[in-house]
Amino acid sequence: MQKTTINKKKYCYFCHNNINFIDFKDTQTIQRFTSSYAKIVPRKRSGVCSSHQRKLETAIKRARFMALLPYTK
């Protein structure tokens, strides 16, 4: 017997919640898109659209530089 999985359609968190600007100081939201090892989660896994993924990436990098998020755990 083969297992069949039903993949649920992923949607962009930021488009769905009508968020245009991703603030690097909003660490609660940004941490959702980092893995347990503090790596940036890829688009395929997070479901974020390409334009928001680029904005999210810069926000995470800025938050790391300002010591709001860790580089590694």
DRENTORKOL-3810 file (N, C-alpha, C; in nm, 4 decimals):
REM DRENTORKOL-3810
@n.u->0.0830; n.v->-0.1195; n.w->0.0000; ca.u->0.0000; ca.v->0.0000; ca.w->0.0000; c.u->0.0864; c.v->0.1244; c.w->0.0000
@n.u->0.0452; n.v->0.2195; n.w->-0.0758; ca.u->0.1175; ca.v->0.3458; ca.w->-0.0808; c.u->0.0442; c.v->0.4489; c.w->0.0027
@n.u->0.1247; n.v->0.5296; n.w->0.0686; ca.u->0.0661; ca.v->0.6401; ca.w->0.1438; c.u->0.0423; c.v->0.7557; c.w->0.0489
@n.u->-0.0716; n.v->0.8131; n.w->0.0577; ca.u->-0.0995; ca.v->0.9327; ca.w->-0.0204; c.u->-0.1129; c.v->1.0499; c.w->0.0751
@n.u->-0.0489; n.v->1.1566; n.w->0.0395; ca.u->-0.0587; ca.v->1.2759; ca.w->0.1221; c.u->-0.1289; c.v->1.3845; c.w->0.0433
@n.u->-0.2122; n.v->1.4536; n.w->0.1112; ca.u->-0.2824; ca.v->1.5647; ca.w->0.0495; c.u->-0.2111; c.v->1.6919; c.w->0.0918
@n.u->-0.1518; n.v->1.7593; n.w->-0.0058; ca.u->-0.0798; ca.v->1.8824; ca.w->0.0238; c.u->-0.1770; c.v->1.9988; c.w->0.0275
@n.u->-0.1732; n.v->2.0696; n.w->0.1379; ca.u->-0.2562; ca.v->2.1873; ca.w->0.1531; c.u->-0.1906; c.v->2.3037; c.w->0.0817
@n.u->-0.2688; n.v->2.3868; n.w->0.0137; ca.u->-0.2143; ca.v->2.5026; ca.w->-0.0579; c.u->-0.1558; c.v->2.5998; c.w->0.0416
@n.u->-0.0285; n.v->2.6358; n.w->0.0196; ca.u->0.0370; ca.v->2.7322; ca.w->0.1058; c.u->0.0072; c.v->2.8717; c.w->0.0529
@n.u->-0.0122; n.v->2.9634; n.w->0.1426; ca.u->-0.0388; ca.v->3.1002; ca.w->0.1031; c.u->0.0621; c.v->3.1916; c.w->0.1703
@n.u->0.0819; n.v->3.3062; n.w->0.1100; ca.u->0.1766; ca.v->3.4025; ca.w->0.1641; c.u->0.1170; c.v->3.4654; c.w->0.2896
@n.u->0.1883; n.v->3.4535; n.w->0.3996; ca.u->0.1426; ca.v->3.5081; ca.w->0.5280; c.u->0.1239; c.v->3.6591; c.w->0.5191
@n.u->0.2141; n.v->3.7267; n.w->0.4506; ca.u->0.2113; ca.v->3.8725; ca.w->0.4448; c.u->0.1034; c.v->3.9235; c.w->0.3495
@n.u->0.0810; n.v->3.8553; n.w->0.2386; ca.u->-0.0272; ca.v->3.8947; ca.w->0.1476; c.u->-0.1633; c.v->3.8688; c.w->0.2119
@n.u->-0.1751; n.v->3.7567; n.w->0.2800; ca.u->-0.3011; ca.v->3.7181; ca.w->0.3432; c.u->-0.3396; c.v->3.8155; c.w->0.4549
@n.u->-0.2418; n.v->3.8632; n.w->0.5305; ca.u->-0.2683; ca.v->3.9566; ca.w->0.6403; c.u->-0.2504; c.v->4.1024; c.w->0.5999
@n.u->-0.2308; n.v->4.1271; n.w->0.4700; ca.u->-0.2187; ca.v->4.2619; ca.w->0.4142; c.u->-0.1067; c.v->4.3421; c.w->0.4818
@n.u->0.0111; n.v->4.2797; n.w->0.4939; ca.u->0.1291; ca.v->4.3448; ca.w->0.5512; c.u->0.2215; c.v->4.3821; c.w->0.4362
@n.u->0.2438; n.v->4.5112; n.w->0.4167; ca.u->0.3285; ca.v->4.5578; ca.w->0.3068; c.u->0.4730; c.v->4.5765; c.w->0.3503
@n.u->0.4932; n.v->4.6211; n.w->0.4729; ca.u->0.6274; ca.v->4.6506; ca.w->0.5225; c.u->0.6635; c.v->4.5508; c.w->0.6315
@n.u->0.7767; n.v->4.4836; n.w->0.6163; ca.u->0.8231; ca.v->4.3880; ca.w->0.7172; c.u->0.9266; c.v->4.4590; c.w->0.8024
@n.u->0.8934; n.v->4.4829; n.w->0.9277; ca.u->0.9797; ca.v->4.5581; ca.w->1.0178; c.u->1.0788; c.v->4.4634; c.w->1.0849
@n.u->1.2069; n.v->4.4998; n.w->1.0849; ca.u->1.3086; ca.v->4.4136; ca.w->1.1454; c.u->1.2985; c.v->4.4136; c.w->1.2975
@n.u->1.2283; n.v->4.5096; n.w->1.3551; ca.u->1.2130; ca.v->4.5147; ca.w->1.5006; c.u->1.1012; c.v->4.4237; c.w->1.5507
@n.u->1.0195; n.v->4.3734; n.w->1.4587; ca.u->0.9103; ca.v->4.2819; ca.w->1.4937; c.u->0.9639; c.v->4.1386; c.w->1.4960
@n.u->1.0336; n.v->4.1050; n.w->1.6033; ca.u->1.1014; ca.v->3.9755; ca.w->1.6102; c.u->1.0048; c.v->3.8586; c.w->1.6236
@n.u->0.8870; n.v->3.8801; n.w->1.6776; ca.u->0.7890; ca.v->3.7715; ca.w->1.6907; c.u->0.7507; c.v->3.7165; c.w->1.5530
@n.u->0.7230; n.v->3.8061; n.w->1.4602; ca.u->0.6840; ca.v->3.7648; ca.w->1.3258; c.u->0.8013; c.v->3.7059; c.w->1.2493
@n.u->0.9164; n.v->3.7692; n.w->1.2621; ca.u->1.0342; ca.v->3.7242; ca.w->1.1878; c.u->1.0791; c.v->3.5856; c.w->1.2334
@n.u->1.0662; n.v->3.5554; n.w->1.3625; ca.u->1.1109; ca.v->3.4253; ca.w->1.4133; c.u->1.0290; c.v->3.3102; c.w->1.3585
@n.u->0.9086; n.v->3.3374; n.w->1.3110; ca.u->0.8275; ca.v->3.2322; ca.w->1.2484; c.u->0.8940; c.v->3.1773; c.w->1.1235
@n.u->0.9747; n.v->3.2588; n.w->1.0589; ca.u->1.0356; ca.v->3.2217; ca.w->0.9317; c.u->1.1832; c.v->3.1873; c.w->0.9465
@n.u->1.2249; n.v->3.1496; n.w->1.0664; ca.u->1.3596; ca.v->3.0977; ca.w->1.0885; c.u->1.3467; c.v->2.9570; c.w->1.1465
@n.u->1.4434; n.v->2.8723; n.w->1.1158; ca.u->1.4395; ca.v->2.7349; ca.w->1.1647; c.u->1.4886; c.v->2.7292; c.w->1.3093
@n.u->1.4920; n.v->2.6107; n.w->1.3646; ca.u->1.5378; ca.v->2.5945; ca.w->1.5028; c.u->1.6870; c.v->2.6248; c.w->1.5165
@n.u->1.7593; n.v->2.6187; n.w->1.4046; ca.u->1.9012; ca.v->2.6527; ca.w->1.4048; c.u->1.9256; c.v->2.7971; c.w->1.3611
@n.u->1.8207; n.v->2.8790; n.w->1.3617; ca.u->1.8240; ca.v->3.0218; ca.w->1.3270; c.u->1.8606; c.v->3.0463; c.w->1.1815
@n.u->1.8274; n.v->2.9514; n.w->1.0939; ca.u->1.8484; ca.v->2.9703; ca.w->0.9509; c.u->1.7194; c.v->3.0226; c.w->0.8886
@n.u->1.7336; n.v->3.0948; n.w->0.7783; ca.u->1.6174; ca.v->3.1475; ca.w->0.7085; c.u->1.5481; c.v->3.0323; c.w->0.6358
@n.u->1.4182; n.v->3.0181; n.w->0.6579; ca.u->1.3415; ca.v->2.9097; ca.w->0.5981; c.u->1.3170; c.v->2.9415; c.w->0.4503
@n.u->1.3351; n.v->2.8438; n.w->0.3596; ca.u->1.3149; ca.v->2.8695; ca.w->0.2171; c.u->1.1677; c.v->2.8918; c.w->0.1824
@n.u->1.1457; n.v->2.9517; n.w->0.0683; ca.u->1.0114; ca.v->2.9844; ca.w->0.0216; c.u->0.9226; c.v->2.8620; c.w->0.0092
@n.u->0.9801; n.v->2.7549; n.w->-0.0375; ca.u->0.9017; ca.v->2.6337; ca.w->-0.0610; c.u->0.8411; c.v->2.5799; c.w->0.0686
@n.u->0.9130; n.v->2.5963; n.w->0.1781; ca.u->0.8650; ca.v->2.5459; ca.w->0.3063; c.u->0.7737; c.v->2.6457; c.w->0.3779
@n.u->0.8037; n.v->2.7745; n.w->0.3651; ca.u->0.7265; ca.v->2.8737; ca.w->0.4388; c.u->0.5997; c.v->2.9171; c.w->0.3646
@n.u->0.6015; n.v->2.9113; n.w->0.2313; ca.u->0.4853; ca.v->2.9498; ca.w->0.1536; c.u->0.4754; c.v->3.0980; c.w->0.1258
@n.u->0.5813; n.v->3.1727; n.w->0.1509; ca.u->0.5816; ca.v->3.3171; ca.w->0.1292; c.u->0.6101; c.v->3.3458; c.w->-0.0180
@n.u->0.5478; n.v->3.4503; n.w->-0.0739; ca.u->0.5713; ca.v->3.4854; ca.w->-0.2134; c.u->0.7118; c.v->3.5437; c.w->-0.2297
@n.u->0.7581; n.v->3.5526; n.w->-0.3531; ca.u->0.8970; ca.v->3.5899; ca.w->-0.3787; c.u->0.9306; c.v->3.7321; c.w->-0.3346
@n.u->0.8390; n.v->3.8267; n.w->-0.3564; ca.u->0.8685; ca.v->3.9647; ca.w->-0.3175; c.u->0.8771; c.v->3.9783; c.w->-0.1663
@n.u->0.7892; n.v->3.9105; n.w->-0.0939; ca.u->0.7951; ca.v->3.9169; ca.w->0.0520; c.u->0.9117; c.v->3.8360; c.w->0.1074
@n.u->0.9531; n.v->3.7311; n.w->0.0367; ca.u->1.0688; ca.v->3.6538; ca.w->0.0821; c.u->1.1949; c.v->3.7394; c.w->0.0781
@n.u->1.2104; n.v->3.8216; n.w->-0.0257; ca.u->1.3257; ca.v->3.9110; ca.w->-0.0339; c.u->1.3225; c.v->4.0148; c.w->0.0771
@n.u->1.2054; n.v->4.0720; n.w->0.1045; ca.u->1.1922; ca.v->4.1700; ca.w->0.2123; c.u->1.2165; c.v->4.1049; c.w->0.3487
@n.u->1.1674; n.v->3.9814; n.w->0.3640; ca.u->1.1862; ca.v->3.9080; ca.w->0.4885; c.u->1.3336; c.v->3.8775; c.w->0.5118
@n.u->1.4035; n.v->3.8418; n.w->0.4060; ca.u->1.5465; ca.v->3.8112; ca.w->0.4158; c.u->1.6259; c.v->3.9319; c.w->0.4643
@n.u->1.5981; n.v->4.0499; n.w->0.4082; ca.u->1.6698; ca.v->4.1696; ca.w->0.4523; c.u->1.6323; c.v->4.2064; c.w->0.5952
@n.u->1.5067; n.v->4.1853; n.w->0.6325; ca.u->1.4640; ca.v->4.2163; ca.w->0.7689; c.u->1.5332; c.v->4.1247; c.w->0.8699
@n.u->1.5476; n.v->3.9968; n.w->0.8359; ca.u->1.6156; ca.v->3.9022; ca.w->0.9251; c.u->1.7627; c.v->3.9395; c.w->0.9383
@n.u->1.8256; n.v->3.9748; n.w->0.8267; ca.u->1.9672; ca.v->4.0119; ca.w->0.8308; c.u->1.9889; c.v->4.1390; c.w->0.9113
@n.u->1.8988; n.v->4.2347; n.w->0.8996; ca.u->1.9101; ca.v->4.3577; ca.w->0.9786; c.u->1.8879; c.v->4.3306; c.w->1.1262
@n.u->1.7921; n.v->4.2446; n.w->1.1586; ca.u->1.7661; ca.v->4.2098; ca.w->1.2981; c.u->1.8845; c.v->4.1360; c.w->1.3591
@n.u->1.9511; n.v->4.0527; n.w->1.2810; ca.u->2.0706; ca.v->3.9845; ca.w->1.3299; c.u->2.1824; c.v->4.0841; c.w->1.3565
@n.u->2.1992; n.v->4.1808; n.w->1.2657; ca.u->2.3047; ca.v->4.2811; ca.w->1.2814; c.u->2.2808; c.v->4.3671; c.w->1.4048
@n.u->2.1556; n.v->4.3973; n.w->1.4337; ca.u->2.1209; ca.v->4.4791; ca.w->1.5503; c.u->2.1086; c.v->4.3949; c.w->1.6781
@n.u->2.1428; n.v->4.2679; n.w->1.6709; ca.u->2.1419; ca.v->4.1737; ca.w->1.7836; c.u->2.0021; c.v->4.1490; c.w->1.8399
@n.u->1.9000; n.v->4.1580; n.w->1.7557; ca.u->1.7652; ca.v->4.1237; ca.w->1.7975; c.u->1.7384; c.v->3.9754; c.w->1.7756
@n.u->1.8058; n.v->3.9167; n.w->1.6779; ca.u->1.7986; ca.v->3.7744; ca.w->1.6500; c.u->1.9376; c.v->3.7147; c.w->1.6498
@n.u->1.9529; n.v->3.5885; n.w->1.6885; ca.u->2.0859; ca.v->3.5283; ca.w->1.6863; c.u->2.1255; c.v->3.4840; c.w->1.5452
@n.u->2.2564; n.v->3.4810; n.w->1.5211; ca.u->2.3072; ca.v->3.4271; ca.w->1.3955; c.u->2.2956; c.v->3.2748; c.w->1.3963
@n.u->2.3302; n.v->3.2124; n.w->1.5081; ca.u->2.3208; ca.v->3.0676; ca.w->1.5243; c.u->2.2722; c.v->3.0374; c.w->1.6649
@n.u->2.2319; n.v->2.9129; n.w->1.6823; ca.u->2.1895; ca.v->2.8702; ca.w->1.8171; c.u->2.2786; c.v->2.7606; c.w->1.8661
END
